[in-house]
């Protein structure tokens, strides 16, 4: 071994002996991490005596095994319709330059509906042929996965589904006209004083840091102005939210209401029964709205 490495090992061994005699478990673990660190073991002399030295009785917390890479999942083939739409999308976009991607998809759907059965069968046969190949590749891919990799893939799928559900909920709330939560005092200050937009991530980070410094140096009178404006906006927002939630409960859009308010009855004005114009009083004196079929009943 190199002279410097020999000196280093000599020092480590002398210190290790002292630790062993003193019986310090913490120091023993530290020495084990030093002696068997990946930086040492992966060097040019990792096949020497140190790499094969026994470690009985020592608890090394540094993992020396490199995690196996996850196999690449084969891409599922496109079905007949998507295959057809992808083939004509460029020509539709050229013929309709002002059309949005959604409009292009609608035009492709119209052409697919008017396509003859022989042409559709051709696309279907191509899909089935690629599907058979994909099934074989996917079976091989699944057989190569370890239990840990399967669990990781399952977790990633759950996260994607949760993200999709949140986006769908956000879209629904926007369509139902939910009031937008106002900015607090600091965000109002940033919105008024942010000089540049469209910066890179690092430049924007620096800009926000400067705005934070400006906010801390802001006179109390100016800061109070932003605080009072934010409080007034919050009060208006809470009033609008109460009216909107009563409206949602009256229309049975319970999924759009905050969870803490789901069990609360809506205001009497929004729970008037159609028959006789009187509110329905339930057990315990609580006011509730008569049930009616959900707008989603009967949908697939």
N, C-alpha and C positions, 0 to 999 in steps of 0.2 A: 504493500500500500504506500501511498504518498506520505512523505514525512509529516506534513501538516495534519493529515488524517490520523496518523499514528499518535501524534501528540494530543489531538482532540479526543481520540478514544481512550488514551491513557488518563486524561483528566476526567472523562465521564466515568471510567471504571473505578477510579479512586473515590469519586463522589458517590457512586452507586454503592460501594462497599460500606462507606460511612452511613449511608441511608439504611442499608440492610441491617447493620449492627444496631443502629438507633431505633429501628422498628417503625419508622415513619411511613405510613401507607401513602400519604399524599405525595411525599418526595419520591417514593418508589414509582408511583404512577407517572410523575413528571419525568423521571429518568427513562421510563419505558417509552413515553411519547418521543423523547429526544432520540433515543437509540434506534427506534423503529419508525421514524417519521418517513413519509413518502419521499421527501426530498433526498434523504440519504439512500433509501432502498432503490430509488429509480435512477441513481447515478451510475457512472460507468463501472463502479466496483460493486454493484449490488449482488453479484454472484459470489462474492468473497465470503469469508467466515462469518461476517456480521449478518448477512442476509439469511444464513441458515442457522444462526445461533438459537438455542432453545429459549423459550419464554415462559417456562412452567412457573406458576406461582405469581406471575405478574398480570395485572389487569390493565391492558392497553386500550384506551378509549379511541384511538385513531384507527379508522377502518383502512385496511390495505387493499381491499378488493375493489376493483373498478366495476361500477354497476353496468350490467349488460344493457345495450341499447334496445329500445323497443322496436320491433319489426314494423316496417312501413305497411299501413293498411291499404289494400287494393281499392282503387276508386270504383264506385258503383257505376255501371253504364247508364246512359241516358235512356229514358223510355221513348216510345215511338213519337209522341207529340213533341217533346222537348228536342229530339233529334231533328224533326222537321222544322221546328221554329228556329233553331240555331242556324239551319241551312239557309233560311230566307231572311233572317234578321238584317243582314247587311244590305240586301237589295231593297228591303222595305225602308230602311233608314235613308238610303240614297234617294228613293222616290218621295219620301216625306221628311225633308230635312228639319222641319219645325216640330215634328212629332216627338213627344216625350217617350222614354222607355216603356211606360205603361201603355201609351197609345200604340206603340209598335207591337207589344204583346197582344193587344186586342185585335189588331189587324192580322197577326199571325193566327190567332184563334179562329177568326172568320174564314181565312183561307183553309185551315185544317178541316173545318166543318164542311166546306164545299169540295174537299178532295175526294176523288173516287176511291172505292174500296180496294182496288188492285194496288194503287199507290200506297195506301195506308198499310196494306198487308206487307208490302216490301219493307217499310220502316219497322214494322212489327217483327219481321223475320230477322232483321239485323239486330234488333234489341235482344231477341231470344238467344241468338247465337253468342253475343257478347255476355249475356247474363249467365249462360252455362259456363263460360270460361271464368267469369268472376266468382261464381259459386265455388269452383275448385280452388282458386287462389285464396278466397276468403276462408275456406276451411283449413287450408294450410297455415294461413296467418293466425287463426285462432288457436291452432294446436301449438304454435311456437310461443304463445304468451305465457308468462309465469303468473302465479296467483297475485303477486304484487302489481304486476302490470295490468292485469284485469281489473283490480280494485282501483288503480289510478285512472284507467279509461272510464270506469263506471262513475267515478267522482267527477271527471271532466264532463261527462254527459249530463250529470245532474246539474252542474254549474251552468252549462249551456241552456238547459231547459228552464232553470230559474231565471237566467238573463232574458230569455225569450218571453217568459211569463211577465216579467217586470216591464219589458218594452210594450207588450200587449196591454197591460194595465195602464201604462202611461198614455198610450194612444186612446184607450177607451175614455180615460178621464178628460183628455183634451176634447174629444168629440162631445162629451156630456157638458162641457163648459165649466169645469171646475175652476174656481178662482185661483189665480197664481199667487204663490206665497211671496210677500214683499221682501226686499233686501234689508239687512240690518244696517246700522249706522256706518260701520266700516266699509261694507260693500257699496253703499251709496256714495261714500267719499271716493272710493276707487273708480266707480263708474263715471263720476264727474271729472276726475283728474287723470284718468288713464290716457296718456298722450298718443300712444302708437298702438295700432292693432296689426295683426298678421305677422307678428314676430316669431322667431324660432323658439323652441322650448327653453333653451338656456337664456336667450335675451328676455323672454317674457318673465322667466323666474327672477332675473335681476331687476326688471321693471317693477314687479310686485314687491320685491324686497325694498326698493327705494320708496314705493308708496307706503309700505309699513313704517318706514322711518319717518316719512312726512306726517303720517297719522299720529305717531307718538309725540312729535314736536308741535302738533296743532294746538292753538290756544283753546282754552276751556270753552270760551264763548262759541267758537266755530264748531267744536265737537258737540256741544249741547244742541246746536241747531240741527246737525245730522241726527242726533239721538231723538229729538222731538219729532222730526219728520218721519223717522222710522217707527216710532211709537204710534203716531197717527195712522200710518199705513197699516200697521199690524192690527189696530183696533178696527179699521175699515175691513180688513181681510177677515177677521174673526166674525164680523157681522155677516159678510157675504157668504162665508163658509156655512154658518148656521142656516141661512135661508136656502143655500144650495143643497145641504144635506137633508133638510126637511123635504125639499122637492124630490130628491132621489129616493127617499124612503116612501114618499107618497106614490111614486111611479114604480116602486119595487126594484129599483136599482141598488139593492143593498150592498152588492159587491163593490160599489164605488164609494161607499161611506167609510170613514175611519173606523177601525175595529172597536175603539172604545165607545163609539156612539151607536153601534149596530143594535144593541139591546135597548137603547133609549127610544121611547115612543116619539114620533114627530109631533110638532105643535098642533093644537086642536084645529087651527084654521086649515091645515093641510090634510086633516083626517076626516073631513066631513063625508059622510056616506052619501052616495048618489040618491038613495031612496029617502025622501023626507028631508034631506039636507042636514041630518043630525049626525054627530060623531058617534062611533060605536064604542061603548064603554065595556071593558073586559073585567075580569075578576080582579079585585083589589082596587078598583076605581081608575085603572090606567086606561088612557085613551088609545085605541088602536084602529087601524084602517081595515075594512072588510077585505078578505082575500079575493083575489081574482087571478085568472090563469096567467102564468108567466109568459112574457113575449117569446121566450125560447122554447116553450113547450111544443113538442112534436117535431123539432128540428133533429136532423141526424147527428 
